[in-house]
Amino acid sequence: MSTEIILPKIGFSMTEGVLAEWLATDGAAVTEGQPLFAVESEKSTNEIESPASGTLRIKGVTGETYQVGDIIGTIE
């Protein structure tokens, strides 16, 4: 079973964010709670932790803007 990685809502008024950086590579083994990616919103940049342990499959492209809730990867 895979876990979807979504762009989270960081601030009350946040509707979209820029995927600033992946902190792990595609196909890497990640553990729950490990910093996984960075998101830039209007006011700040935040590191987001992995929601599960497993193998990372990246879908989102660094530098692109995504809507809150968009799937940017999975953990298998």
C-alpha positions as a LaTeX table, in Angstrom:
\begin{tabular}{lrrr}
\hline
Residue & $x$ (\AA) & $y$ (\AA) & $z$ (\AA) \\
\hline
Met1 & 0.00 & 0.00 & 0.00 \\
Ser2 & 1.38 & 3.41 & $-0.90$ \\
Thr3 & 1.05 & 6.70 & 0.96 \\
Glu4 & 0.37 & 9.86 & $-1.04$ \\
Ile5 & 2.58 & 12.88 & $-0.39$ \\
Ile6 & 0.47 & 16.02 & $-0.73$ \\
Leu7 & 1.34 & 19.69 & $-0.66$ \\
Pro8 & 0.22 & 20.69 & 2.84 \\
Lys9 & $-1.60$ & 23.85 & 3.92 \\
Ile10 & 0.93 & 25.64 & 6.10 \\
Gly11 & $-0.83$ & 28.94 & 6.75 \\
Phe12 & $-4.49$ & 29.85 & 7.19 \\
Ser13 & $-4.73$ & 31.62 & 3.83 \\
Met14 & $-2.34$ & 29.39 & 1.86 \\
Thr15 & $-3.84$ & 28.05 & $-1.38$ \\
Glu16 & $-0.65$ & 27.19 & $-3.29$ \\
Gly17 & 3.07 & 26.81 & $-2.76$ \\
Val18 & 6.32 & 26.28 & $-4.62$ \\
Leu19 & 8.08 & 22.94 & $-4.25$ \\
Ala20 & 11.44 & 24.45 & $-3.31$ \\
Glu21 & 13.55 & 21.33 & $-2.84$ \\
Trp22 & 13.38 & 17.58 & $-2.40$ \\
Leu23 & 15.55 & 16.54 & 0.57 \\
Ala24 & 15.66 & 12.89 & $-0.59$ \\
Thr25 & 16.11 & 11.42 & $-4.06$ \\
Asp26 & 13.65 & 9.41 & $-6.12$ \\
Gly27 & 13.88 & 5.75 & $-5.12$ \\
Ala28 & 15.50 & 6.51 & $-1.76$ \\
Ala29 & 14.46 & 4.73 & 1.42 \\
Val30 & 12.84 & 7.26 & 3.77 \\
Thr31 & 11.59 & 6.96 & 7.33 \\
Glu32 & 8.51 & 8.51 & 8.90 \\
Gly33 & 9.36 & 11.91 & 10.39 \\
Gln34 & 12.43 & 12.45 & 8.21 \\
Pro35 & 12.58 & 15.87 & 6.48 \\
Leu36 & 11.34 & 15.10 & 2.95 \\
Phe37 & 10.87 & 18.35 & 1.01 \\
Ala38 & 10.74 & 22.13 & 1.38 \\
Val39 & 7.76 & 24.29 & 0.43 \\
Glu40 & 7.81 & 28.05 & $-0.14$ \\
Ser41 & 4.63 & 29.93 & 0.67 \\
Glu42 & 4.02 & 33.67 & 0.50 \\
Lys43 & 5.49 & 34.19 & 3.96 \\
Ser44 & 8.02 & 31.43 & 4.64 \\
Thr45 & 9.84 & 28.27 & 3.59 \\
Asn46 & 9.10 & 25.12 & 5.59 \\
Glu47 & 10.55 & 21.63 & 5.63 \\
Ile48 & 7.88 & 18.93 & 5.54 \\
Glu49 & 8.40 & 15.54 & 7.18 \\
Ser50 & 7.73 & 12.17 & 5.61 \\
Pro51 & 4.28 & 10.81 & 6.53 \\
Ala52 & 5.46 & 7.18 & 6.32 \\
Ser53 & 8.45 & 4.89 & 5.87 \\
Gly54 & 9.26 & 3.22 & 2.55 \\
Thr55 & 10.58 & 4.01 & $-0.92$ \\
Leu56 & 10.10 & 7.56 & $-2.21$ \\
Arg57 & 8.59 & 8.06 & $-5.67$ \\
Ile58 & 8.81 & 11.71 & $-6.73$ \\
Lys59 & 6.14 & 13.22 & $-9.02$ \\
Gly60 & 6.45 & 16.94 & $-8.23$ \\
Val61 & 9.05 & 19.08 & $-9.99$ \\
Thr62 & 11.28 & 21.41 & $-7.99$ \\
Gly63 & 10.49 & 25.06 & $-8.70$ \\
Glu64 & 6.91 & 24.38 & $-9.81$ \\
Thr65 & 3.84 & 25.84 & $-8.09$ \\
Tyr66 & 1.23 & 23.40 & $-6.77$ \\
Gln67 & $-2.18$ & 23.81 & $-5.17$ \\
Val68 & $-2.67$ & 22.72 & $-1.56$ \\
Gly69 & $-3.68$ & 19.05 & $-1.65$ \\
Asp70 & $-1.93$ & 18.23 & $-4.96$ \\
Ile71 & $-0.12$ & 14.89 & $-4.94$ \\
Ile72 & 3.60 & 15.49 & $-5.42$ \\
Gly73 & 4.85 & 11.98 & $-4.70$ \\
Thr74 & 4.21 & 8.66 & $-3.04$ \\
Ile75 & 5.91 & 6.38 & $-0.54$ \\
Glu76 & 5.65 & 2.69 & $-1.37$ \\
\hline
\end{tabular}
